[in-house]
Amino acid sequence: MRSYKRTRLSLRWRLFAAVLAVFVVASGGAAFAQSARTAKAELGSETAKNGFKNEDDIKAKFINWRSDTDAQSWLGVLGYKLSAVDSILVTKPHREKADIEVTIKTKNSSKTEGISIKLVSSPNGFNQIDKRWLSHYAAMWKMPVDVQGALKLFVGETPPVKQGRSSGRMFLDELDTDAQKAVIKFFESHKAEIVSDLFQGDGPHAAGWVMVAFKATSNTRWTLKCVEDVIRFYSNGPVTITPGGNLKIGRITMQRKGGDGGRSTAKMLQFKINPALLIN
């Protein structure tokens, strides 16, 4: 009889443990499992051991690379063995594609890695990757006159030629059919050059890497990818005019800057992305 009672008690405990395990998995285990799968699937993606909120924090981590485990992970993604690194110098260029430049000295060489940093606090947030006057882009990408004319209407440098959603400018879907086709054709045929300029830039301060830090919680998630992979990812997709009248270049949105209290800078062209896509 005692053996029978012990057996029943053991079975009850086993049943309770099984129910508890299912509850844990349903409430939190699934999120943990998804995070683990993502970390394995994406090379260079991890959760920071110590949270960081801005570029200065990231700079400080690189400077303290001997003891900072996040910086050590980043160096691994950049292709360096810790045992081969002698010293690291970190600088912050002004208004360049590389937000920080990490000069890594080893026993045999010295190389500077330019890193563009995107800090995001929402999985659906957007981050500006470039913003300039239309004339700058026109010269840089050798825009034809008809494309320049269409985009002048788009940003409001030229007043609207017909009534539309705004009294100060025209949206791309409000332009005549030929103008819309000209804009789409230009960005389709120059997509590789344009997207490279938006992310990487050129010259001594070009960005060779892109870091995205998702800082919605104290445990910041990050990913660090070479800029060629980032360019390929955000280039993927057609060039189309959106229902809102902006231009979609793969996963990049081109729009009029707007805002600024009505100042002339509202007429600048702006390119935006959702950096969280690189993590998700």
N, C-alpha and C positions, 0 to 999 in steps of 0.2 A: 504493500500500500504506500509506504513512504517513497519507494522508488517511482511509483506511478505519479505521486504528487510532484516529486522533483522534476519528472519528465514534463508534466504539464506546465510547471513554472518556467522551465527552460524554453519550452515552445512559445510561451507568452512573451518572454524577453526577446526572443529572436524576432517575433512578429513586430514588437514595438520598435526594435532596432531597424527593421526593414522599412517601416512606415516613416521613421525619423529620417532615414537616409534619403527616401524619395522626396520628403519635404525640403531637405537641405539642397538637393540637386535642383528642384523646381524653383526655389527662391533665390539661390545665389550661385549654385554650382554651374548652371548653364552659362551664366555670364563669364565665370572664370574659365570654363572650357572654351568658349568662343574666343576669349582674349588669348588663351594659350595657342589655339589653332592659328590665329592671326599672326602672333609673334613668330611661329614656326614658318608660316607661309611667306612672310615678308622679310627678306634679308635686311638687316639694319633697322628693324623696328623693335622697340622695347618699352618697358615702363621704367621711368627714371627712379633710381634708388633714392635720390633726394630731389624734391621738387625744385623747379626753376621757373621764373616768370617772365624773364626778358633777356635781351641780347647780352647785357652785362653779366647776368648770372651764367650764361653759357660761356662767355669769355673767361670768367673766373674759374669755371670748371676746367677748361683747357689749361689754364695757368697752373692749377693744382692737380695736374694729370697723374702725378706720382701716387696720390692717395684717393683721387676721385674715381669711383668705379664707372660712372657714366662716361667721363672723358676717356677712360681706358677702352670702353666699348666703342666709342666714336673713332678712336685711333685704329681699332681693329677694322671697322668698316672702311676707313680711309686706306687701309692696306698696310698698316705698320705693326710690327711686333714690338711690344713694350720693351723687351730686352735690348732692342736695337736703337731705341730713342735716347738721345743724350740730353736735349733741351727743347723747349717749346716757347716761342714768342707769339703773342696774339695782339693784333691791332684792329682798329675799326675805321675803315675808309669812310669818307663822307660822300653821301649821295652816289654810291656805286652799286653795281649788282651784288657784289660780295659785301655782306653786312659785317662779317669778320674775316680776317685773314690769319691763318694759323701757319706759322713758319716752323717746320719740324726739322730739327737737325739730328742726323744719325752719324754713325762713325764714318760713313762713306759719302754722305751727301746732305744737301739742305734743300728743302722744297717748300713752297708756300701754297697752301690749299685755300682757295676762296670759297666761302660758304654763305649762301643766301638763306636767311632764317625767316620762317613764317610762323608766327605765334597765333594760335586759334583757340577760342574758348567755346565754340559750338560746332557740332558736326555738320551744320548747315550754314556756317558762316562764310563770308567772302573776304578775300584779301586782295588788295591792289598790287599788281606786279609791275605796272608801268603807267605813267601819266605824263603827257607832254602836249604842247600845242600841235595842232594839225599840220602846220607848216613844217615842223621838225620831222614828223613822220613822213610827210610828202617828199622831203629832200632825202631822207635816209633810205626810203624804199622806192624812190623814183616813181611816184604815183602819176598816172596819166591825168590829163587836165579834167576829163569827165568824172573821174573818181574823186578828184579834189573838189570839184564843184558839188557833187552829191554829198560829200562829207561836210562841206561848209554849210549846206542846208541842215544837215543832221546836228551839228554842234551849235548852230545859230549864228555863225559868222555872216551868213547870208540870210536875210529875212525870208520867211515862208512865201512860196509862190502861189499857195492856195490855202484855204482854211482847213485846219486839222485839229489835233488834240491839244496843241499848244500854240499860243500866239507868237512865241519867240523863236521857235525852231520847228523842224519837221522830223518825224520819225522815219526810219528807213522804209517801213511798209507804206508810207504815204508818198514816197517818191514815185515818179513814173516808172514804168516797167523797164525801160532801157537803162535808167540810172541804177535800179536795183540789180539788174543783171551785171552791169559794169563793176559794181562794188563786189559782188559775190565772185565774179571771175578773177578780179585782181587778187583778192585774199586767198582764193583757191590756188592760183598759180604761184604765189609768193609765200605760201604757208610756212614752208620749212625755214626760210630766212626770217620771217616775221616772228615766229614762235621762238626761234633761237635768240633773236635780239631781246625779246621780252624777258626771257629767263636768264640767259647766260651773259648777254652783252659781249663786249670785246675789249681788247686792250689789257693792260697789266692788272686791272681789278675785276676781270671777268669772274663769274661764279662757276666753279667746277662741280659744286655740290649744292644740294638743297636739303635743309633740315626743316621739318615740320614738328612743332611742339604743341601738342593738344593739352592745354593747361586748365581744363574745366575743373579738375580736382587737384588735391595736394600731390597726388601721385601722377606727375606729368608723363603722358605717353609721347614717344618721339619716334621719328623715322628719319634716316639719313640716306639719301640716294644720290647717285651721280647725275649730273644735270642732263646728260644725254637720255637717260631713262625717263626723267621727268618731262623733257621735251616730247619724247615719243608718246608718253601717256596722255598729256594734255592736248597734243596734236590730233589724237585719234578721234575721228568723227568728221562729218561734213561741215562745210561753211554754209550757214543758213541765216535768214532773217527771222528773228523770234516773233511770237505773237505780240510782244511788247514793243516791237519796232527797233530792237537793238540787233547786233550782229553776233552770232555764235560761231567761233572758230574752233572746231573740235569741242573741247571742254573749257574753252576760254570765252568770256563775254566781253565784247567791246561796246562801250556806251559813252554818252556825254557825261562829263563829271557831275555837273549840276551843283546845287547848293551854293555855298559861299556867299549867302546873303545877296545874291544878284550881281556879284562882282564879275568882272570879265573872265576870271579864272574858271568860272562855271562852264565855260565853253571849251575847256580842254577835253581831249580824248583820254579815256581811261580803259585799262584792260584789267579784268578781275578773274580770279579763280576761287574755287573752294579747296583750300589746301588739305582739309581733312580727308579728301578722297584718297590721298596717298597712304593714309593710315588705314582707312576702312577697306 
